[in-house]
Amino acid sequence: MGPTAVPVIVNTLVWFVAGAILPWFVPKGENRGIVQTMMVLTSVCCYVFWLGPYMMQYHPIIGPQLDPTAVHVMNEEWK
């Protein structure tokens, strides 16, 4: 477990609490089921929308496509 696991664990716990624990504390009323459903769906969507971009920047599927001239120039400039 490295330093990159901390944000994933913290955000997972936050959205788990928001979607699995907090809906149990919604006051009884006419729309309780709707409010609970909205809380669960919101937490799932927010978590997935956060996790997707976070993982894609951590493990990119495709790296930058550089032509050989650009690679040579960068190699010479960064020495």
mmCIF file of the N, C-alpha and C atoms, coordinates in Angstrom:
data_MODEL
# 
_entry.id   MODEL 
# 
loop_
_atom_site.group_PDB 
_atom_site.id 
_atom_site.type_symbol 
_atom_site.label_atom_id 
_atom_site.label_alt_id 
_atom_site.label_comp_id 
_atom_site.label_asym_id 
_atom_site.label_entity_id 
_atom_site.label_seq_id 
_atom_site.pdbx_PDB_ins_code 
_atom_site.Cartn_x 
_atom_site.Cartn_y 
_atom_site.Cartn_z 
_atom_site.occupancy 
_atom_site.B_iso_or_equiv 
_atom_site.pdbx_formal_charge 
_atom_site.auth_seq_id 
_atom_site.auth_comp_id 
_atom_site.auth_asym_id 
_atom_site.auth_atom_id 
_atom_site.pdbx_PDB_model_num 
ATOM 1   N N  . MET A 1 1  ? 0.855   -1.176 0.000   1.00 0.00 ? 1  MET A N  1 
ATOM 2   C CA . MET A 1 1  ? 0.000   0.000  0.000   1.00 0.00 ? 1  MET A CA 1 
ATOM 3   C C  . MET A 1 1  ? 0.892   1.226  0.000   1.00 0.00 ? 1  MET A C  1 
ATOM 4   N N  . GLY A 1 2  ? 0.924   1.913  -1.119  1.00 0.00 ? 2  GLY A N  1 
ATOM 5   C CA . GLY A 1 2  ? 1.767   3.089  -1.255  1.00 0.00 ? 2  GLY A CA 1 
ATOM 6   C C  . GLY A 1 2  ? 0.997   4.367  -1.016  1.00 0.00 ? 2  GLY A C  1 
ATOM 7   N N  . PRO A 1 3  ? 1.664   5.483  -1.262  1.00 0.00 ? 3  PRO A N  1 
ATOM 8   C CA . PRO A 1 3  ? 1.002   6.772  -1.037  1.00 0.00 ? 3  PRO A CA 1 
ATOM 9   C C  . PRO A 1 3  ? -0.151  7.026  -2.004  1.00 0.00 ? 3  PRO A C  1 
ATOM 10  N N  . THR A 1 4  ? -0.185  6.328  -3.121  1.00 0.00 ? 4  THR A N  1 
ATOM 11  C CA . THR A 1 4  ? -1.282  6.535  -4.072  1.00 0.00 ? 4  THR A CA 1 
ATOM 12  C C  . THR A 1 4  ? -2.560  5.842  -3.619  1.00 0.00 ? 4  THR A C  1 
ATOM 13  N N  . ALA A 1 5  ? -2.468  4.956  -2.644  1.00 0.00 ? 5  ALA A N  1 
ATOM 14  C CA . ALA A 1 5  ? -3.659  4.260  -2.164  1.00 0.00 ? 5  ALA A CA 1 
ATOM 15  C C  . ALA A 1 5  ? -4.467  5.112  -1.195  1.00 0.00 ? 5  ALA A C  1 
ATOM 16  N N  . VAL A 1 6  ? -3.845  6.092  -0.574  1.00 0.00 ? 6  VAL A N  1 
ATOM 17  C CA . VAL A 1 6  ? -4.538  6.900  0.438   1.00 0.00 ? 6  VAL A CA 1 
ATOM 18  C C  . VAL A 1 6  ? -5.734  7.656  -0.145  1.00 0.00 ? 6  VAL A C  1 
ATOM 19  N N  . PRO A 1 7  ? -5.603  8.383  -1.267  1.00 0.00 ? 7  PRO A N  1 
ATOM 20  C CA . PRO A 1 7  ? -6.786  9.065  -1.801  1.00 0.00 ? 7  PRO A CA 1 
ATOM 21  C C  . PRO A 1 7  ? -7.905  8.105  -2.200  1.00 0.00 ? 7  PRO A C  1 
ATOM 22  N N  . VAL A 1 8  ? -7.546  6.954  -2.720  1.00 0.00 ? 8  VAL A N  1 
ATOM 23  C CA . VAL A 1 8  ? -8.567  5.983  -3.118  1.00 0.00 ? 8  VAL A CA 1 
ATOM 24  C C  . VAL A 1 8  ? -9.311  5.475  -1.886  1.00 0.00 ? 8  VAL A C  1 
ATOM 25  N N  . ILE A 1 9  ? -8.579  5.156  -0.833  1.00 0.00 ? 9  ILE A N  1 
ATOM 26  C CA . ILE A 1 9  ? -9.206  4.649  0.388   1.00 0.00 ? 9  ILE A CA 1 
ATOM 27  C C  . ILE A 1 9  ? -10.082 5.718  1.035   1.00 0.00 ? 9  ILE A C  1 
ATOM 28  N N  . VAL A 1 10 ? -9.572  6.937  1.138   1.00 0.00 ? 10 VAL A N  1 
ATOM 29  C CA . VAL A 1 10 ? -10.333 8.016  1.780   1.00 0.00 ? 10 VAL A CA 1 
ATOM 30  C C  . VAL A 1 10 ? -11.609 8.316  0.996   1.00 0.00 ? 10 VAL A C  1 
ATOM 31  N N  . ASN A 1 11 ? -11.498 8.466  -0.315  1.00 0.00 ? 11 ASN A N  1 
ATOM 32  C CA . ASN A 1 11 ? -12.684 8.760  -1.120  1.00 0.00 ? 11 ASN A CA 1 
ATOM 33  C C  . ASN A 1 11 ? -13.668 7.595  -1.122  1.00 0.00 ? 11 ASN A C  1 
ATOM 34  N N  . THR A 1 12 ? -13.170 6.383  -1.119  1.00 0.00 ? 12 THR A N  1 
ATOM 35  C CA . THR A 1 12 ? -14.058 5.226  -1.043  1.00 0.00 ? 12 THR A CA 1 
ATOM 36  C C  . THR A 1 12 ? -14.837 5.237  0.261   1.00 0.00 ? 12 THR A C  1 
ATOM 37  N N  . LEU A 1 13 ? -14.161 5.523  1.356   1.00 0.00 ? 13 LEU A N  1 
ATOM 38  C CA . LEU A 1 13 ? -14.850 5.572  2.650   1.00 0.00 ? 13 LEU A CA 1 
ATOM 39  C C  . LEU A 1 13 ? -15.868 6.708  2.708   1.00 0.00 ? 13 LEU A C  1 
ATOM 40  N N  . VAL A 1 14 ? -15.505 7.874  2.186   1.00 0.00 ? 14 VAL A N  1 
ATOM 41  C CA . VAL A 1 14 ? -16.426 9.016  2.203   1.00 0.00 ? 14 VAL A CA 1 
ATOM 42  C C  . VAL A 1 14 ? -17.694 8.695  1.426   1.00 0.00 ? 14 VAL A C  1 
ATOM 43  N N  . TRP A 1 15 ? -17.540 8.173  0.214   1.00 0.00 ? 15 TRP A N  1 
ATOM 44  C CA . TRP A 1 15 ? -18.726 7.895  -0.598  1.00 0.00 ? 15 TRP A CA 1 
ATOM 45  C C  . TRP A 1 15 ? -19.479 6.675  -0.102  1.00 0.00 ? 15 TRP A C  1 
ATOM 46  N N  . PHE A 1 16 ? -18.790 5.749  0.564   1.00 0.00 ? 16 PHE A N  1 
ATOM 47  C CA . PHE A 1 16 ? -19.489 4.622  1.181   1.00 0.00 ? 16 PHE A CA 1 
ATOM 48  C C  . PHE A 1 16 ? -20.378 5.108  2.321   1.00 0.00 ? 16 PHE A C  1 
ATOM 49  N N  . VAL A 1 17 ? -19.835 5.991  3.143   1.00 0.00 ? 17 VAL A N  1 
ATOM 50  C CA . VAL A 1 17 ? -20.635 6.553  4.241   1.00 0.00 ? 17 VAL A CA 1 
ATOM 51  C C  . VAL A 1 17 ? -21.821 7.329  3.683   1.00 0.00 ? 17 VAL A C  1 
ATOM 52  N N  . ALA A 1 18 ? -21.577 8.138  2.654   1.00 0.00 ? 18 ALA A N  1 
ATOM 53  C CA . ALA A 1 18 ? -22.647 8.957  2.079   1.00 0.00 ? 18 ALA A CA 1 
ATOM 54  C C  . ALA A 1 18 ? -23.733 8.104  1.431   1.00 0.00 ? 18 ALA A C  1 
ATOM 55  N N  . GLY A 1 19 ? -23.379 6.966  0.868   1.00 0.00 ? 19 GLY A N  1 
ATOM 56  C CA . GLY A 1 19 ? -24.357 6.174  0.138   1.00 0.00 ? 19 GLY A CA 1 
ATOM 57  C C  . GLY A 1 19 ? -24.897 4.966  0.865   1.00 0.00 ? 19 GLY A C  1 
ATOM 58  N N  . ALA A 1 20 ? -24.192 4.477  1.884   1.00 0.00 ? 20 ALA A N  1 
ATOM 59  C CA . ALA A 1 20 ? -24.636 3.255  2.551   1.00 0.00 ? 20 ALA A CA 1 
ATOM 60  C C  . ALA A 1 20 ? -25.065 3.475  3.998   1.00 0.00 ? 20 ALA A C  1 
ATOM 61  N N  . ILE A 1 21 ? -24.533 4.492  4.643   1.00 0.00 ? 21 ILE A N  1 
ATOM 62  C CA . ILE A 1 21 ? -24.844 4.703  6.057   1.00 0.00 ? 21 ILE A CA 1 
ATOM 63  C C  . ILE A 1 21 ? -25.809 5.867  6.258   1.00 0.00 ? 21 ILE A C  1 
ATOM 64  N N  . LEU A 1 22 ? -25.556 7.001  5.623   1.00 0.00 ? 22 LEU A N  1 
ATOM 65  C CA . LEU A 1 22 ? -26.414 8.173  5.816   1.00 0.00 ? 22 LEU A CA 1 
ATOM 66  C C  . LEU A 1 22 ? -27.868 7.972  5.389   1.00 0.00 ? 22 LEU A C  1 
ATOM 67  N N  . PRO A 1 23 ? -28.164 7.194  4.353   1.00 0.00 ? 23 PRO A N  1 
ATOM 68  C CA . PRO A 1 23 ? -29.583 7.003  4.012   1.00 0.00 ? 23 PRO A CA 1 
ATOM 69  C C  . PRO A 1 23 ? -30.418 6.376  5.133   1.00 0.00 ? 23 PRO A C  1 
ATOM 70  N N  . TRP A 1 24 ? -29.788 5.669  6.056   1.00 0.00 ? 24 TRP A N  1 
ATOM 71  C CA . TRP A 1 24 ? -30.529 5.086  7.175   1.00 0.00 ? 24 TRP A CA 1 
ATOM 72  C C  . TRP A 1 24 ? -31.023 6.154  8.147   1.00 0.00 ? 24 TRP A C  1 
ATOM 73  N N  . PHE A 1 25 ? -30.452 7.349  8.094   1.00 0.00 ? 25 PHE A N  1 
ATOM 74  C CA . PHE A 1 25 ? -30.817 8.413  9.024   1.00 0.00 ? 25 PHE A CA 1 
ATOM 75  C C  . PHE A 1 25 ? -31.771 9.440  8.418   1.00 0.00 ? 25 PHE A C  1 
ATOM 76  N N  . VAL A 1 26 ? -32.324 9.151  7.264   1.00 0.00 ? 26 VAL A N  1 
ATOM 77  C CA . VAL A 1 26 ? -33.314 10.047 6.655   1.00 0.00 ? 26 VAL A CA 1 
ATOM 78  C C  . VAL A 1 26 ? -34.596 9.955  7.484   1.00 0.00 ? 26 VAL A C  1 
ATOM 79  N N  . PRO A 1 27 ? -35.167 11.103 7.878   1.00 0.00 ? 27 PRO A N  1 
ATOM 80  C CA . PRO A 1 27 ? -36.387 11.051 8.690   1.00 0.00 ? 27 PRO A CA 1 
ATOM 81  C C  . PRO A 1 27 ? -37.547 10.405 7.928   1.00 0.00 ? 27 PRO A C  1 
ATOM 82  N N  . LYS A 1 28 ? -38.399 9.750  8.691   1.00 0.00 ? 28 LYS A N  1 
ATOM 83  C CA . LYS A 1 28 ? -39.563 9.106  8.078   1.00 0.00 ? 28 LYS A CA 1 
ATOM 84  C C  . LYS A 1 28 ? -40.480 10.164 7.496   1.00 0.00 ? 28 LYS A C  1 
ATOM 85  N N  . GLY A 1 29 ? -40.974 9.847  6.355   1.00 0.00 ? 29 GLY A N  1 
ATOM 86  C CA . GLY A 1 29 ? -41.870 10.774 5.684   1.00 0.00 ? 29 GLY A CA 1 
ATOM 87  C C  . GLY A 1 29 ? -42.368 10.172 4.386   1.00 0.00 ? 29 GLY A C  1 
ATOM 88  N N  . GLU A 1 30 ? -43.106 10.970 3.675   1.00 0.00 ? 30 GLU A N  1 
ATOM 89  C CA . GLU A 1 30 ? -43.725 10.504 2.436   1.00 0.00 ? 30 GLU A CA 1 
ATOM 90  C C  . GLU A 1 30 ? -42.692 10.152 1.367   1.00 0.00 ? 30 GLU A C  1 
ATOM 91  N N  . ASN A 1 31 ? -41.596 10.901 1.319   1.00 0.00 ? 31 ASN A N  1 
ATOM 92  C CA . ASN A 1 31 ? -40.593 10.720 0.260   1.00 0.00 ? 31 ASN A CA 1 
ATOM 93  C C  . ASN A 1 31 ? -39.305 10.074 0.759   1.00 0.00 ? 31 ASN A C  1 
ATOM 94  N N  . ARG A 1 32 ? -39.364 9.350  1.848   1.00 0.00 ? 32 ARG A N  1 
ATOM 95  C CA . ARG A 1 32 ? -38.151 8.766  2.416   1.00 0.00 ? 32 ARG A CA 1 
ATOM 96  C C  . ARG A 1 32 ? -37.445 7.837  1.423   1.00 0.00 ? 32 ARG A C  1 
ATOM 97  N N  . GLY A 1 33 ? -38.184 6.974  0.770   1.00 0.00 ? 33 GLY A N  1 
ATOM 98  C CA . GLY A 1 33 ? -37.584 6.041  -0.193  1.00 0.00 ? 33 GLY A CA 1 
ATOM 99  C C  . GLY A 1 33 ? -36.925 6.754  -1.358  1.00 0.00 ? 33 GLY A C  1 
ATOM 100 N N  . ILE A 1 34 ? -37.556 7.820  -1.825  1.00 0.00 ? 34 ILE A N  1 
ATOM 101 C CA . ILE A 1 34 ? -36.987 8.582  -2.938  1.00 0.00 ? 34 ILE A CA 1 
ATOM 102 C C  . ILE A 1 34 ? -35.697 9.272  -2.504  1.00 0.00 ? 34 ILE A C  1 
ATOM 103 N N  . VAL A 1 35 ? -35.711 9.861  -1.306  1.00 0.00 ? 35 VAL A N  1 
ATOM 104 C CA . VAL A 1 35 ? -34.513 10.549 -0.809  1.00 0.00 ? 35 VAL A CA 1 
ATOM 105 C C  . VAL A 1 35 ? -33.378 9.551  -0.607  1.00 0.00 ? 35 VAL A C  1 
ATOM 106 N N  . GLN A 1 36 ? -33.686 8.385  -0.061  1.00 0.00 ? 36 GLN A N  1 
ATOM 107 C CA . GLN A 1 36 ? -32.650 7.363  0.126   1.00 0.00 ? 36 GLN A CA 1 
ATOM 108 C C  . GLN A 1 36 ? -32.081 6.907  -1.217  1.00 0.00 ? 36 GLN A C  1 
ATOM 109 N N  . THR A 1 37 ? -32.944 6.697  -2.185  1.00 0.00 ? 37 THR A N  1 
ATOM 110 C CA . THR A 1 37 ? -32.488 6.291  -3.517  1.00 0.00 ? 37 THR A CA 1 
ATOM 111 C C  . THR A 1 37 ? -31.618 7.367  -4.148  1.00 0.00 ? 37 THR A C  1 
ATOM 112 N N  . MET A 1 38 ? -32.029 8.625  -3.992  1.00 0.00 ? 38 MET A N  1 
ATOM 113 C CA . MET A 1 38 ? -31.234 9.727  -4.542  1.00 0.00 ? 38 MET A CA 1 
ATOM 114 C C  . MET A 1 38 ? -29.864 9.803  -3.882  1.00 0.00 ? 38 MET A C  1 
ATOM 115 N N  . MET A 1 39 ? -29.804 9.579  -2.572  1.00 0.00 ? 39 MET A N  1 
ATOM 116 C CA . MET A 1 39 ? -28.518 9.626  -1.875  1.00 0.00 ? 39 MET A CA 1 
ATOM 117 C C  . MET A 1 39 ? -27.588 8.510  -2.342  1.00 0.00 ? 39 MET A C  1 
ATOM 118 N N  . VAL A 1 40 ? -28.132 7.315  -2.501  1.00 0.00 ? 40 VAL A N  1 
ATOM 119 C CA . VAL A 1 40 ? -27.318 6.183  -2.948  1.00 0.00 ? 40 VAL A CA 1 
ATOM 120 C C  . VAL A 1 40 ? -26.831 6.409  -4.375  1.00 0.00 ? 40 VAL A C  1 
ATOM 121 N N  . LEU A 1 41 ? -27.723 6.795  -5.273  1.00 0.00 ? 41 LEU A N  1 
ATOM 122 C CA . LEU A 1 41 ? -27.333 7.012  -6.668  1.00 0.00 ? 41 LEU A CA 1 
ATOM 123 C C  . LEU A 1 41 ? -26.345 8.162  -6.808  1.00 0.00 ? 41 LEU A C  1 
ATOM 124 N N  . THR A 1 42 ? -26.543 9.220  -6.033  1.00 0.00 ? 42 THR A N  1 
ATOM 125 C CA . THR A 1 42 ? -25.611 10.347 -6.085  1.00 0.00 ? 42 THR A CA 1 
ATOM 126 C C  . THR A 1 42 ? -24.227 9.931  -5.627  1.00 0.00 ? 42 THR A C  1 
ATOM 127 N N  . SER A 1 43 ? -24.154 9.176  -4.542  1.00 0.00 ? 43 SER A N  1 
ATOM 128 C CA . SER A 1 43 ? -22.841 8.765  -4.053  1.00 0.00 ? 43 SER A CA 1 
ATOM 129 C C  . SER A 1 43 ? -22.155 7.811  -5.026  1.00 0.00 ? 43 SER A C  1 
ATOM 130 N N  . VAL A 1 44 ? -22.906 6.908  -5.633  1.00 0.00 ? 44 VAL A N  1 
ATOM 131 C CA . VAL A 1 44 ? -22.311 5.983  -6.608  1.00 0.00 ? 44 VAL A CA 1 
ATOM 132 C C  . VAL A 1 44 ? -21.806 6.749  -7.826  1.00 0.00 ? 44 VAL A C  1 
ATOM 133 N N  . CYS A 1 45 ? -22.619 7.662  -8.344  1.00 0.00 ? 45 CYS A N  1 
ATOM 134 C CA . CYS A 1 45 ? -22.212 8.434  -9.528  1.00 0.00 ? 45 CYS A CA 1 
ATOM 135 C C  . CYS A 1 45 ? -20.999 9.311  -9.236  1.00 0.00 ? 45 CYS A C  1 
ATOM 136 N N  . CYS A 1 46 ? -21.009 9.992  -8.105  1.00 0.00 ? 46 CYS A N  1 
ATOM 137 C CA . CYS A 1 46 ? -19.869 10.854 -7.759  1.00 0.00 ? 46 CYS A CA 1 
ATOM 138 C C  . CYS A 1 46 ? -18.598 10.033 -7.586  1.00 0.00 ? 46 CYS A C  1 
ATOM 139 N N  . TYR A 1 47 ? -18.717 8.866  -6.956  1.00 0.00 ? 47 TYR A N  1 
ATOM 140 C CA . TYR A 1 47 ? -17.544 8.020  -6.754  1.00 0.00 ? 47 TYR A CA 1 
ATOM 141 C C  . TYR A 1 47 ? -16.993 7.525  -8.089  1.00 0.00 ? 47 TYR A C  1 
ATOM 142 N N  . VAL A 1 48 ? -17.872 7.064  -8.960  1.00 0.00 ? 48 VAL A N  1 
ATOM 143 C CA . VAL A 1 48 ? -17.417 6.559  -10.260 1.00 0.00 ? 48 VAL A CA 1 
ATOM 144 C C  . VAL A 1 48 ? -16.825 7.690  -11.098 1.00 0.00 ? 48 VAL A C  1 
ATOM 145 N N  . PHE A 1 49 ? -17.450 8.871  -11.058 1.00 0.00 ? 49 PHE A N  1 
ATOM 146 C CA . PHE A 1 49 ? -16.932 10.008 -11.820 1.00 0.00 ? 49 PHE A CA 1 
ATOM 147 C C  . PHE A 1 49 ? -15.602 10.490 -11.263 1.00 0.00 ? 49 PHE A C  1 
ATOM 148 N N  . TRP A 1 50 ? -15.330 10.270 -9.992  1.00 0.00 ? 50 TRP A N  1 
ATOM 149 C CA . TRP A 1 50 ? -14.026 10.619 -9.434  1.00 0.00 ? 50 TRP A CA 1 
ATOM 150 C C  . TRP A 1 50 ? -13.011 9.514  -9.731  1.00 0.00 ? 50 TRP A C  1 
ATOM 151 N N  . LEU A 1 51 ? -13.403 8.254  -9.534  1.00 0.00 ? 51 LEU A N  1 
ATOM 152 C CA . LEU A 1 51 ? -12.470 7.135  -9.663  1.00 0.00 ? 51 LEU A CA 1 
ATOM 153 C C  . LEU A 1 51 ? -11.977 6.953  -11.097 1.00 0.00 ? 51 LEU A C  1 
ATOM 154 N N  . GLY A 1 52 ? -12.854 7.129  -12.074 1.00 0.00 ? 52 GLY A N  1 
ATOM 155 C CA . GLY A 1 52 ? -12.459 6.951  -13.475 1.00 0.00 ? 52 GLY A CA 1 
ATOM 156 C C  . GLY A 1 52 ? -11.307 7.848  -13.884 1.00 0.00 ? 52 GLY A C  1 
ATOM 157 N N  . PRO A 1 53 ? -11.462 9.171  -13.773 1.00 0.00 ? 53 PRO A N  1 
ATOM 158 C CA . PRO A 1 53 ? -10.348 10.054 -14.140 1.00 0.00 ? 53 PRO A CA 1 
ATOM 159 C C  . PRO A 1 53 ? -9.113  9.860  -13.270 1.00 0.00 ? 53 PRO A C  1 
ATOM 160 N N  . TYR A 1 54 ? -9.298  9.557  -12.000 1.00 0.00 ? 54 TYR A N  1 
ATOM 161 C CA . TYR A 1 54 ? -8.140  9.344  -11.126 1.00 0.00 ? 54 TYR A CA 1 
ATOM 162 C C  . TYR A 1 54 ? -7.328  8.142  -11.603 1.00 0.00 ? 54 TYR A C  1 
ATOM 163 N N  . MET A 1 55 ? -7.994  7.049  -11.920 1.00 0.00 ? 55 MET A N  1 
ATOM 164 C CA . MET A 1 55 ? -7.282  5.864  -12.381 1.00 0.00 ? 55 MET A CA 1 
ATOM 165 C C  . MET A 1 55 ? -6.689  6.058  -13.777 1.00 0.00 ? 55 MET A C  1 
ATOM 166 N N  . MET A 1 56 ? -7.373  6.813  -14.626 1.00 0.00 ? 56 MET A N  1 
ATOM 167 C CA . MET A 1 56 ? -6.855  7.032  -15.974 1.00 0.00 ? 56 MET A CA 1 
ATOM 168 C C  . MET A 1 56 ? -5.595  7.892  -15.960 1.00 0.00 ? 56 MET A C  1 
ATOM 169 N N  . GLN A 1 57 ? -5.466  8.800  -15.012 1.00 0.00 ? 57 GLN A N  1 
ATOM 170 C CA . GLN A 1 57 ? -4.233  9.577  -14.956 1.00 0.00 ? 57 GLN A CA 1 
ATOM 171 C C  . GLN A 1 57 ? -3.133  8.806  -14.230 1.00 0.00 ? 57 GLN A C  1 
ATOM 172 N N  . TYR A 1 58 ? -3.512  7.840  -13.405 1.00 0.00 ? 58 TYR A N  1 
ATOM 173 C CA . TYR A 1 58 ? -2.518  7.030  -12.699 1.00 0.00 ? 58 TYR A CA 1 
ATOM 174 C C  . TYR A 1 58 ? -1.968  5.926  -13.602 1.00 0.00 ? 58 TYR A C  1 
ATOM 175 N N  . HIS A 1 59 ? -2.832  5.308  -14.380 1.00 0.00 ? 59 HIS A N  1 
ATOM 176 C CA . HIS A 1 59 ? -2.441  4.265  -15.337 1.00 0.00 ? 59 HIS A CA 1 
ATOM 177 C C  . HIS A 1 59 ? -3.033  4.611  -16.699 1.00 0.00 ? 59 HIS A C  1 
ATOM 178 N N  . PRO A 1 60 ? -2.401  5.516  -17.446 1.00 0.00 ? 60 PRO A N  1 
ATOM 179 C CA . PRO A 1 60 ? -2.988  5.913  -18.733 1.00 0.00 ? 60 PRO A CA 1 
ATOM 180 C C  . PRO A 1 60 ? -2.996  4.750  -19.728 1.00 0.00 ? 60 PRO A C  1 
ATOM 181 N N  . ILE A 1 61 ? -4.054  4.695  -20.510 1.00 0.00 ? 61 ILE A N  1 
ATOM 182 C CA . ILE A 1 61 ? -4.179  3.642  -21.516 1.00 0.00 ? 61 ILE A CA 1 
ATOM 183 C C  . ILE A 1 61 ? -3.241  3.932  -22.684 1.00 0.00 ? 61 ILE A C  1 
ATOM 184 N N  . ILE A 1 62 ? -3.207  5.181  -23.120 1.00 0.00 ? 62 ILE A N  1 
ATOM 185 C CA . ILE A 1 62 ? -2.378  5.592  -24.250 1.00 0.00 ? 62 ILE A CA 1 
ATOM 186 C C  . ILE A 1 62 ? -1.521  6.765  -23.803 1.00 0.00 ? 62 ILE A C  1 
ATOM 187 N N  . GLY A 1 63 ? -0.230  6.673  -24.036 1.00 0.00 ? 63 GLY A N  1 
ATOM 188 C CA . GLY A 1 63 ? 0.661   7.773  -23.700 1.00 0.00 ? 63 GLY A CA 1 
ATOM 189 C C  . GLY A 1 63 ? 0.716   8.780  -24.825 1.00 0.00 ? 63 GLY A C  1 
ATOM 190 N N  . PRO A 1 64 ? 1.480   9.838  -24.639 1.00 0.00 ? 64 PRO A N  1 
ATOM 191 C CA . PRO A 1 64 ? 1.593   10.845 -25.696 1.00 0.00 ? 64 PRO A CA 1 
ATOM 192 C C  . PRO A 1 64 ? 2.305   10.265 -26.922 1.00 0.00 ? 64 PRO A C  1 
ATOM 193 N N  . GLN A 1 65 ? 1.826   10.619 -28.093 1.00 0.00 ? 65 GLN A N  1 
ATOM 194 C CA . GLN A 1 65 ? 2.412   10.153 -29.346 1.00 0.00 ? 65 GLN A CA 1 
ATOM 195 C C  . GLN A 1 65 ? 3.356   11.240 -29.871 1.00 0.00 ? 65 GLN A C  1 
ATOM 196 N N  . LEU A 1 66 ? 4.648   10.997 -29.790 1.00 0.00 ? 66 LEU A N  1 
ATOM 197 C CA . LEU A 1 66 ? 5.644   11.972 -30.227 1.00 0.00 ? 66 LEU A CA 1 
ATOM 198 C C  . LEU A 1 66 ? 6.359   11.461 -31.465 1.00 0.00 ? 66 LEU A C  1 
ATOM 199 N N  . ASP A 1 67 ? 6.605   12.374 -32.384 1.00 0.00 ? 67 ASP A N  1 
ATOM 200 C CA . ASP A 1 67 ? 7.372   11.982 -33.560 1.00 0.00 ? 67 ASP A CA 1 
ATOM 201 C C  . ASP A 1 67 ? 8.855   11.943 -33.186 1.00 0.00 ? 67 ASP A C  1 
ATOM 202 N N  . PRO A 1 68 ? 9.667   11.217 -33.951 1.00 0.00 ? 68 PRO A N  1 
ATOM 203 C CA . PRO A 1 68 ? 11.089  11.057 -33.611 1.00 0.00 ? 68 PRO A CA 1 
ATOM 204 C C  . PRO A 1 68 ? 11.853  12.379 -33.516 1.00 0.00 ? 68 PRO A C  1 
ATOM 205 N N  . THR A 1 69 ? 11.479  13.377 -34.305 1.00 0.00 ? 69 THR A N  1 
ATOM 206 C CA . THR A 1 69 ? 12.161  14.675 -34.236 1.00 0.00 ? 69 THR A CA 1 
ATOM 207 C C  . THR A 1 69 ? 11.935  15.326 -32.880 1.00 0.00 ? 69 THR A C  1 
ATOM 208 N N  . ALA A 1 70 ? 10.710  15.290 -32.390 1.00 0.00 ? 70 ALA A N  1 
ATOM 209 C CA . ALA A 1 70 ? 10.403  15.879 -31.085 1.00 0.00 ? 70 ALA A CA 1 
ATOM 210 C C  . ALA A 1 70 ? 11.140  15.145 -29.973 1.00 0.00 ? 70 ALA A C  1 
ATOM 211 N N  . VAL A 1 71 ? 11.236  13.835 -30.078 1.00 0.00 ? 71 VAL A N  1 
ATOM 212 C CA . VAL A 1 71 ? 11.963  13.061 -29.072 1.00 0.00 ? 71 VAL A CA 1 
ATOM 213 C C  . VAL A 1 71 ? 13.434  13.444 -29.079 1.00 0.00 ? 71 VAL A C  1 
ATOM 214 N N  . HIS A 1 72 ? 14.015  13.600 -30.267 1.00 0.00 ? 72 HIS A N  1 
ATOM 215 C CA . HIS A 1 72 ? 15.423  13.980 -30.371 1.00 0.00 ? 72 HIS A CA 1 
ATOM 216 C C  . HIS A 1 72 ? 15.652  15.379 -29.789 1.00 0.00 ? 72 HIS A C  1 
ATOM 217 N N  . VAL A 1 73 ? 14.780  16.329 -30.104 1.00 0.00 ? 73 VAL A N  1 
ATOM 218 C CA . VAL A 1 73 ? 14.915  17.695 -29.583 1.00 0.00 ? 73 VAL A CA 1 
ATOM 219 C C  . VAL A 1 73 ? 14.801  17.693 -28.060 1.00 0.00 ? 73 VAL A C  1 
ATOM 220 N N  . MET A 1 74 ? 13.835  16.968 -27.523 1.00 0.00 ? 74 MET A N  1 
ATOM 221 C CA . MET A 1 74 ? 13.683  16.909 -26.066 1.00 0.00 ? 74 MET A CA 1 
ATOM 222 C C  . MET A 1 74 ? 14.899  16.266 -25.422 1.00 0.00 ? 74 MET A C  1 
ATOM 223 N N  . ASN A 1 75 ? 15.427  15.236 -26.047 1.00 0.00 ? 75 ASN A N  1 
ATOM 224 C CA . ASN A 1 75 ? 16.605  14.564 -25.512 1.00 0.00 ? 75 ASN A CA 1 
ATOM 225 C C  . ASN A 1 75 ? 17.799  15.503 -25.469 1.00 0.00 ? 75 ASN A C  1 
ATOM 226 N N  . GLU A 1 76 ? 17.978  16.306 -26.501 1.00 0.00 ? 76 GLU A N  1 
ATOM 227 C CA . GLU A 1 76 ? 19.100  17.242 -26.542 1.00 0.00 ? 76 GLU A CA 1 
ATOM 228 C C  . GLU A 1 76 ? 18.909  18.402 -25.568 1.00 0.00 ? 76 GLU A C  1 
ATOM 229 N N  . GLU A 1 77 ? 17.691  18.901 -25.436 1.00 0.00 ? 77 GLU A N  1 
ATOM 230 C CA . GLU A 1 77 ? 17.427  20.055 -24.575 1.00 0.00 ? 77 GLU A CA 1 
ATOM 231 C C  . GLU A 1 77 ? 17.453  19.703 -23.097 1.00 0.00 ? 77 GLU A C  1 
ATOM 232 N N  . TRP A 1 78 ? 17.087  18.493 -22.745 1.00 0.00 ? 78 TRP A N  1 
ATOM 233 C CA . TRP A 1 78 ? 16.944  18.131 -21.335 1.00 0.00 ? 78 TRP A CA 1 
ATOM 234 C C  . TRP A 1 78 ? 18.210  17.514 -20.746 1.00 0.00 ? 78 TRP A C  1 
ATOM 235 N N  . LYS A 1 79 ? 19.305  17.559 -21.489 1.00 0.00 ? 79 LYS A N  1 
ATOM 236 C CA . LYS A 1 79 ? 20.560  16.998 -20.970 1.00 0.00 ? 79 LYS A CA 1 
ATOM 237 C C  . LYS A 1 79 ? 21.152  17.889 -19.929 1.00 0.00 ? 79 LYS A C  1 
# 
